[in-house]
Amino acid sequence: MIYVIGDIHGDKEKFDSMMEKLSPTDNDTVFVLGDIINIGDSSIELLQDMMYRPNVYPVLGEHEYMAKKVFPLLAEFSSADEAHEKLQGENKELFEKWLKMKSEKTTEDFLSLDEEGKESIIDYLSEFEPFEEISAGGKSFVLCHAGINNFEEDKDLSEYDEEDFVFAKTDYSTIYFADRYLVTGHTPTAVIDRSLTGKVYSKKRHLAIDCGCGYGGRLAAVCLDKLKVYYV
Ligand SMILES: [Mn+2]
């Protein structure tokens, strides 16, 4: 089976409960659709857990996209205050932007790691794929965090930039691929359709699975083979 889990936002407890619920075997694959970190308070712990699970594959969200840029800059500092004081120019701007992403606890926990711990997080983030193309249960799927900016149906997905996937604005009333489902997180389904608050959106060949985990909502997962939905 192939499962996709939506935006976790640092809530390791919900991730643990979901993994218990799905109980993937060695033959199953679990994709985690980005925005794994920030807002909640166990982001670093969550990444450390995920990196040792051989069947869990992370997809890049804008929070990880930013972490990937900012963490290498922080490696030499012992506190966020020190980093703030000493970083300059573009790097300082990047760090300030990062701090506006509810990343305080993530930053603190990252800085408390030893050198090896920091390196393993930076290495892991560099493995995150901006999109995945997969088949399951006779259907085809494109997985990415936010959607696809500068979209053209015939354009190969490898021709887009990372930014096109992590910062995309998706039109959920439009079909993107005639023969494939577009699976996204990023936009809480309550924003797409208020009546779907806390539920997966599945119309017009979309599967939108951010059910507001991190904002008091639920964490959702979908088994793509059966289009079966799970919540915790
Ligand atoms: Mn996002």
Boltz pocket constraint, residues with backbone or C-beta under 6 A from the ligand:
constraints:
  - pocket:
      binder: B
      contacts: [[A, 35], [A, 61], [A, 62], [A, 63], [A, 145], [A, 146], [A, 166], [A, 185], [A, 186], [A, 187]]
      max_distance: 6.0
